[in-house]
Amino acid sequence: MATLEWSCAPRCYQVVKNHLHRKVTEEHPLKQQTVNVTVADKNPLSLALALEGTDPLSKFARQEQELNDPLTQMANEFTLKSKRGHTSELEDNALNWSTRRLGILNRFTTNEKLSLSTSFLCTSSTESGGENFKAQTVVADKVKYRLEQLDNFDACSMRHMMDLTQQEYIQRFDQLKQELIQSWHNDQRVKALKIAIQCAKMLSDTRVLQFYPSQYVLITDILDVFGKLVYERLRAKAAGAPGASAVVLQREREAARDTCQNWFYKVASIRELLPRLYLEMAIFKCYGFLTTSEQEMEQSLLRLTSQLRGIADPLVSSYARCYLVRVGVPVTSSKVYIRDNFTDFFTIYPQIFRLVARYNLHPEIITSSAYLQLYAPALDFMLQCLMHKSEVSAQEMLNDCKQLKNNGAVLLSILNSSKGEFIAAHALEFLELINNCNTPGISKSQLLRPLGSCVSSCAPLQEQRVPFLNAAFQTINTLTDPNEYINCVETWAPFVAQYFTIHEVNRLLGELNSRMCLGKAYEKHYGQLQSILTRIMQNYRSIELLLIQPHFLPYLDLFHKESVRVEMCKSILSHYRQNSEERTYDAVVTNALMYLGKILNDSVNALTVEDERRQISQLINGFINKVHFGKDLEQQLSFYVEARGTFSNLDAVYVTLVYAACKLTMRSSNRQGVKSLGFVKACIAYCFITIPSISSVQQKMDLYLLCGQLALRHLCLGQADACFEAALQLVNELPAATVDFEGKPRCLERYLVAYLCNMLATLIVVPDSPEQGVLYFLRLLLDIVGRRSFKTYSTAPAIIYLHVLDMLYVQSLERFPYHIDGVVSNDALYGHDPKFLVEVNNLCAQVVDSILMQLKSLGAAHQQRTQAQLAMELFMRIVRYADLEREPLCQLAVKLWLLANKAQAQLDSETIPQMLCSVEHFYKLVKDSSPSRAQTIAKLLIRMRDS
């Protein structure tokens, strides 16, 4: 194709911008409008109701719908109940045994083999009298059948299962529970009772001591199920049939009462003490069918309390008392029987320590400390029930504890069970008890830990805090075992951080440094050291004050293991980002943050995953953005220079530093004089030096363009030229596609088109350098685009060329549409010189030739729709920019129009009419100012309509 002779037409019309009228407002225009109208008229169809959008009929209909909707009713009831019962649920949740069950099972485990003796897992449910019992109409038949069941059970031999693992043991109890439920539903009440009795007997087995609390949980679960089944059957029997008469209901209640008495008689006939007591306690709730008097209930509980004295083993006895309290709390509010149980427990308390002395001689069985821990779940629950909403009971228990010898186990349970307010009020008293405690198996660290947890949540009075803290740490510092010491400090750290000054916190960190360095104890306690620092940061008011303490950074040196050290630095910087002030001015804080960031930066290597890099970069960027030295811009830039040298492994940090330096450049624009210009050049030079260290080509291109625009804004033309040239040189290094955060490939052609359009818009006001020739950057851009490989049939080159044509047309104007203050652009530099216009026209011709070649290749590839769209775009530019009085240009416009018309079926139906309207509108613009040009466009319009 021959080279086209292009000639730019002068703009002979004014571009009018229709600005919107401004209006001062005090509210956001998108804010939801609310209208409040007060009308004195009581008419139900008043204006107020109309404005609310609710007429009376619609309102009544909606109310009726809500009342009839069961889900709405349930939701409303639930909301009301939750509001009323939220406080009581929080208070009574501690008395709910089910909340402790899982914790006990997880805490008390064993690797030893267990044994189980039962006669109900050896046969199937159809054997041993397991045939489904059909309802009998004669009472004698039912009695006869159950006597046969008893005979059958007596004949069945016991099976001893030995060498069971803990998991197998738990599975057998689950099977027993299901067998009990199935037997009950099959009307085999005697079999269900026998299962419950055999389970209760197993509670006397203490051969595997460390598993006994979990064994107790598993067995009492079965007893609870049995008691619930009995109670539900009696309740259903007492309720009677629906719609029954009062006489019939009374008869049913009497029958339920007789059945209830029979159950208690059956339980009372059990020969062995332990299963008899447990079975009676399991069905204790059924006493409600025999009496409604709380006093009689309390007498029964006291009777059971006295019977529990017959259990010799103190561990078995303690858990039996715990079960009695469990069944007693729901039926009576009296605490007398609980107090009596503790009186009996204190009586046998010395016997426990005779066993402790024995286990000290045989630690292979169980250690004394582990043995005393077995009592903790039972004692904790009983104490919590006793002291619940009763400070008098708590004070009485504390006084009794003082009178006990070896009172450590009880004191530990009191600390675990009491409310924080009670412990805070008697903090010094508890501390004195701990100091005087010398209980075998209970160390002072075990007692100090719960005390520290309690005072952290509820502190003593202000005047008591300092002497209390000094006395407590005087005791803590006497602990020689590093494990005990660090565990104590871990629980006391929140108390120190929350209620004391930074000096006490710094002293605590110093003591930890000195203690944990002895014998390299820190190597075994990284977890506790991390927890201590995390708790201090969470509870202290100012993270900046912590960072500048003399013992803070040395504390980090305790983390010699790199992975732990890195995690700790992440935690500190994350906490700083979330809780620090908006800006940091202190140089000491800045140095501490740089030290933490350097640790994270040095941990990054070639094997570091991208997510880890991103996380570390975000933390470092967080504190970089907060460092602010006010009007001292030189110090701010010096900080950025130091940060660049420190964080050399993180591209995202370099990007943040470049953006920060650009902001600093804009802040300096308010200053006047040569000094300000020199500082701006320094900032741009910093950016120009930093950008090449970034690995992402896309980010480098964006930053070079931004820095070039800033340099142009501040009249640094040489630096602007360098930035623009560096940006254009990177275009051919840009990959064809990249991988997004989801791992999917993403084409970069759309980005490149948008980027070069932005570049062209900037190059309009960039003056030509006398050393580089006319429109040097535009020629460089065209050369780079011509050498770049695009996807097959890509429209990206053609779109870029179209925007180049836009830019060239602006260069041909006498005055550019926009300027930068102080920058002499090409319109003033060349003064519309004819030689300059010849260069512009030649470049336009080259660009149009390139676009036509693209159109030809698209036609050969049968891409008619894309070809037509590009032809329409070029057609409009020829109409607007070219001198159509020259016949070759007019002929080219007609050919492009006809080319687009051929693919009219593949275009949108509105495309051709809209194009005609655009040409007509342009004709109206030039009609008055340039009649000859208007005449040419009119002829073109005729040919367009004819086609």
Summary of the structure (lengths in Angstrom):
residues: 947
radius of gyration: 44.3
end to end distance: 24.7
largest distance: 128.2
contacts: 2796
relative contact order: 0.04
helix: 70%
strand: 2%
